[in-house]
């Protein structure tokens, strides 16, 4: 986990544990963007948005989660190349109906989708078509799904299922967090 990911995780967990409020997080993120040489936790503490004991508590949680991610990513399962049955859908037919695009990165694209089995909106992340045939990218995508699916914490979005499209492209479904409930709004440019 790199420094930016750790800082964002710190902010999300501190907010989730109500050690900081949204206004404080927004102010600290703005200060962090203006001065990235200091960490987000440094900006939160310097701005008076979190006290030293609160910071230590969240730092310990972030360190614990980082160790868990590291342990999972270095386990023998991380080197596994999925077989044909890996990621088989859990139901017959098309369980997820894509409703609209939500976000896109270099490796994956996230869509808002309808889970037809449980009648709820989910976030459906799938590997982008341009990277689907790259074995390394595919392995990283599946490892991300597996690691995220193993982690259990209120600050981490739960994974609901893993599957493959008819063309073999993997995807996974997770709880859909509305943008107003996430850090996405706090990290976008004004």
C-alpha positions in Angstrom: 0.0 0.0 0.0 1.6 3.3 -1.0 1.6 6.6 1.0 -1.4 8.1 -0.8 -3.5 4.9 -0.3 -2.5 4.8 3.4 -3.4 8.5 3.8 -6.8 8.0 2.2 -7.5 4.9 4.3 -6.5 6.9 7.4 -9.0 9.6 6.5 -11.8 7.2 5.7 -11.3 5.2 8.9 -11.0 8.4 11.1 -14.2 9.7 9.6 -15.9 6.3 9.9 -14.9 6.1 13.6 -16.2 9.7 14.1 -12.8 10.9 15.2 -13.0 13.7 12.6 -15.9 15.3 10.9 -16.5 15.9 7.2 -15.6 19.6 7.4 -12.3 18.8 9.1 -11.5 16.1 6.5 -12.3 18.4 3.6 -10.0 21.1 5.1 -7.2 18.7 5.7 -7.5 17.2 2.2 -7.3 20.7 0.8 -4.2 21.4 2.9 -2.7 18.1 1.8 -3.3 18.8 -1.8 -1.6 22.2 -1.4 1.3 20.7 0.6 1.7 17.0 -0.3 5.1 16.8 1.4 3.2 16.2 4.7 0.8 13.3 5.2 -3.0 13.7 5.5 -2.8 12.6 9.2 -0.2 15.3 9.7 -2.5 17.9 8.2 -5.5 16.6 10.3 -3.5 16.8 13.5 -1.9 20.2 12.7 -5.4 21.6 11.8 -6.7 20.5 15.2 -9.1 18.0 13.5 -7.8 15.0 15.3 -6.0 14.6 18.6 -2.9 12.5 19.3 -4.7 9.5 20.9 -7.2 9.4 18.0 -4.4 9.6 15.5 -2.5 6.7 17.2 -5.7 4.6 17.2 -6.3 5.1 13.5 -2.5 4.7 12.7 -2.6 1.3 14.5 -5.7 0.2 12.5 -4.1 1.3 9.2 -0.9 -0.6 10.1 -2.9 -3.7 10.9 -4.9 -3.5 7.6 -1.6 -2.9 5.7 -0.1 -6.0 7.2 -3.2 -8.0 6.3 -3.0 -6.8 2.7 0.7 -7.6 2.6 0.2 -11.0 4.1 -2.5 -11.8 1.6 -0.5 -10.5 -1.4 2.5 -12.6 -0.5 0.6 -15.8 0.2 0.9 -18.7 -2.2 -2.7 -18.0 -3.5 -1.4 -14.7 -4.8 0.8 -16.5 -7.3 -2.1 -18.7 -8.5 -3.1 -18.4 -12.1 -6.9 -18.9 -12.2 -8.2 -21.9 -13.9 -11.3 -22.1 -16.1 -13.7 -22.4 -13.2 -12.3 -19.4 -11.2 -14.8 -16.7 -10.9 -17.8 -18.7 -12.1 -21.1 -16.8 -11.6 -23.2 -17.9 -8.7 -26.4 -18.0 -10.6 -27.8 -18.8 -14.0 -28.4 -16.0 -16.4 -27.1 -12.5 -16.2 -27.2 -11.6 -12.5 -25.9 -8.1 -12.9 -27.4 -5.5 -15.2 -25.2 -2.5 -15.9 -27.1 0.7 -15.4 -24.5 3.4 -15.9 -20.7 4.1 -15.8 -19.4 5.3 -12.4 -15.5 5.6 -12.5 -12.6 4.4 -14.6 -9.0 3.7 -13.9 -6.0 2.2 -15.7 -6.9 -1.4 -14.9 -10.6 -1.4 -14.2 -13.9 0.3 -14.8 -16.6 0.6 -12.2 -20.3 0.7 -13.1 -23.5 1.1 -11.1 -25.4 -2.2 -11.7 -28.5 -3.9 -10.6 -28.1 -7.2 -8.8 -31.1 -9.0 -10.1 -31.0 -11.8 -7.5 -31.1 -9.5 -4.5 -32.8 -6.5 -6.1 -30.2 -3.9 -5.1 -27.7 -1.5 -6.7 -24.1 -2.6 -6.6 -20.8 -1.3 -7.9 -19.6 -3.7 -10.6 -15.8 -3.5 -11.3 -14.5 -5.2 -14.4 -11.1 -5.3 -16.0 -11.0 -2.9 -19.0 -11.1 -4.6 -22.4 -7.7 -3.3 -23.4 -6.0 -5.1 -20.4 -8.2 -8.2 -20.4 -5.7 -10.3 -22.4 -2.7 -9.2 -20.4 -2.0 -12.1 -17.9 -0.2 -9.8 -15.5 -3.0 -7.3 -15.4 -5.6 -10.0 -15.1 -3.7 -11.5 -12.2 -3.5 -8.1 -10.4 -7.2 -7.5 -11.0 -8.2 -10.9 -9.5 -5.7 -10.5 -6.6 -7.3 -7.1 -5.9 -10.8 -8.8 -5.8 -9.5 -11.6 -3.6 -7.7 -9.4 -1.1 -10.6 -6.9 -0.9 -13.0 -9.8 -0.4 -11.0 -11.2 2.5 -10.8 -7.9 4.4 -13.5 -7.2 6.9 -13.8 -3.8 8.4 -16.4 -1.1 8.5 -14.2 1.2 6.5 -13.7 -1.3 3.6 -16.3 -1.8 1.0 -17.4 -5.5 1.1 -17.2 -7.7 -2.0 -20.4 -9.5 -2.9 -19.3 -11.8 -5.6 -16.8 -12.6 -8.3 -17.6 -13.7 -11.9 -16.6 -13.7 -15.5 -18.3 -12.4 -18.6 -19.1 -14.8 -21.5 -15.9 -13.6 -23.1 -13.9 -14.6 -20.0 -13.3 -11.0 -18.6 -13.4 -11.1 -14.8 -15.5 -8.8 -12.7 -16.5 -8.4 -9.1 -19.5 -6.9 -7.4 -19.3 -4.8 -4.2 -21.5 -2.5 -2.2 -22.2 0.7 -4.0 -21.2 3.7 -2.0 -22.9 6.9 -3.2 -20.3 9.7 -3.9 -21.7 11.9 -1.2 -20.8 9.1 1.3 -17.2 8.6 0.1 -13.9 10.4 0.0 -14.2 10.8 -3.8 -15.8 14.2 -3.4 -13.0 15.3 -1.1 -10.2 14.4 -3.4 -11.5 15.8 -6.7 -10.3 19.1 -8.0 -12.4 22.1 -7.1 
